[in-house]
């Protein structure tokens, strides 16, 4: 898969600095998290693809047939495409590789984590919704992951968030689950945890 598989924002990392992949939520775009990441790690590189699926004009990374009901065949195709895109951008990079995804972006990121060899050194899953049981992946043993979510999130119910965290821990991943008392919105305390997590890498 080529680097041009998705329209994307790209900023080259300074020598030895991390390369961060950023995956937007439904209706977002490739610029949704660039400012945030540049503030957290100003010398890092950023690769931020734009989802190539339109849902009533809102960009996404894979199709769904309803809220929380995924087109699993399309998700499988999108996962393979995204993994190839990540591999292409990783080639020749000699620093660490991080990833951050929010909502639908967290879901495609999680699906890549489930299906592929370890492509990232650490990842942030913000408000993910995985309504299925992933296939075990031994590559996640020792993997470092921050999950953030709202306890009252109507889109990503807390039990499914906790189930995903438990599944990742069952694969041997080091999971930090950071919850706030709100819903699907991103809160300041969430940003603070993300900042600490990425800067600690």
N, C-alpha and C positions, 0 to 999 in steps of 0.2 A: 504494500500500500504506500502511496506517495504522500509527501508533505502537503500536497494540494487537495487531498481528499475532502477537506472542508474549507470553506471560506473561514479565515481566522485572523486574529490579531497576533502579531509576533514582536517580541522585544528580545534581543540577544542578551544572554547573561554576560557579566564581566567574568574574566578568567577565574575558574575555581568556584564560582557562585552557583547556587541552585537554579534549576530550570523548573518552573511551576506551570502545571497545566490547570486551567480554570474552566469549569463547565457551568454555564448559566442555567437558571431555572426557566420554566415555561413562560414564554413571552419576553424573556430577556434577550440579550445579544452578546457578542464577543467582547464587549466593553464593560459588562456588568460588574466584574470584580477586578479590573485592571488597576483602578485607582487604589482600592483597598490593598492589593498585593504590593503595589509600588510603595505604599506607605509602610508596610510591614517589613519588606525586604527590598530596599531600593536598588540594590545592585544585582538582584536576581533577574533571570530571563523569564518571560511569560509566553505561553502558547495558549490561546483561548479560542477554541473553535465555535462557530455558529451552527446551531442545530439545523439540519437539513429537512426536517419534517415540519409542515405547517398545519396547525390545528386552529382553524378559523382565523388565520393570519398570525397566530402566535408560534414562534419558533420552538421546536422541541427536538430531542435526539432520537425518539422512536415513537411509534404510533400507540394509541390506546383506544379502547372501545367505550370506555366510561371512566369515571373517577376511580382510580385504583384498580382498573381492569386493563391489563396490558395485552397488546398483540404480541404474543410470545415469539412467534416466528420473526416478526419485524425486529423485536428486541435482540434476538440472536444475531440477525444480520448486522444490526447497528453496532453490536458489541464487537464483532469481528472487524468491522470497518474502523471503529474507534481504536481498537488495539493496534491495528496496522498503522494508523495515523500517529499514535504515540510512539511506536517503535521507530518510525521514520524520523521523527523529530529528536529522538534520543540518540541516534547514531552520531558518534563523534563528540558527544557531550561528556566531559570528564568530571563533572561535579554531581552533587546529589540531585535527585528528581523528586519533586513533590506534586501533589494534586489536591485540588479543592473543588467541590461541586455542591450546588444548592438545589434542592427539590428534584426536578427532572434531571438536572446535571449531576446531582448526587446519585441518582438511580443508575445513570449510564456509567458513572465512575465505579459504583459498587458492582455492576454487572461485569465490567472489565476485570475487577479484582477477583471475582468469582471464577472467571473463565480462563484467564491467561496466566502465564508465568509472571513473576513479580516484576512489574514495570515501574513501580514507584517505591521510593524509600520510606515515605510516609504520606498519609492522606487525611483530608478533612471531609467528612460526610455531613453536610448541613441539611437537616430535615429530610432524610431519605425515607422512601416508602418502598419496601420490598415485600410484596404480598405472596411470595412463593418460597419454597425451600430450595436454596442453592445447592449445587453439586459441591461436595467437599473439595478443597484445594490446599494441598500440602505447602504450596508456595507462600501461604499466609502465615506460616509458623514464624513467630518473632516479628511480624509486621507491626508497625506503629500507626495507630488510627485514632483520630479524635472524631467523635460523633456529637453533634449538637441538635437540639430539638426543643420544642415547646410542650409542656405537660398538657396543654389544652389545644393542641394542634388538631383542627377538624379534618385536615387533609392527610396528615401522617399520624395516625393514632399511636399514643404512647406504647400500648402493648406490642405493636409491630416494631417500633423503634427498639424496645428492650429485647425483643426476640432476635433482631438483627445483631445487636451488640453481643448477645449470648452466643449466637452462631459464630461470629468472628472470634470470640474468645475460645470457642470450642475448636477452632482451627489452629489455636496457639497464638493468635494475634494479641498484641498489647493494646487494649481498647480503653479510652477515656471517654465516658459518657457525660456530657455537660448539658443539663436541662435548665430551662428557665420557665417561669410561671405563665407565659403567654401562649400564643398560637403559632401560626406559620411564619410570622415576621421574624426578621433577624434583629436581635437586641444588642445593646452595647456590651453587656457582660459576655455575650457570645463572641463578639469581635475581640474582646480582651483575651478570652481563652484561645481563640484561633491565633492571635498574635504571639502569645506565649509558646504555643505548640510549634508554630513554624519557626520562630526564632531560636528555639531550643535544638533544632535539627542540626 
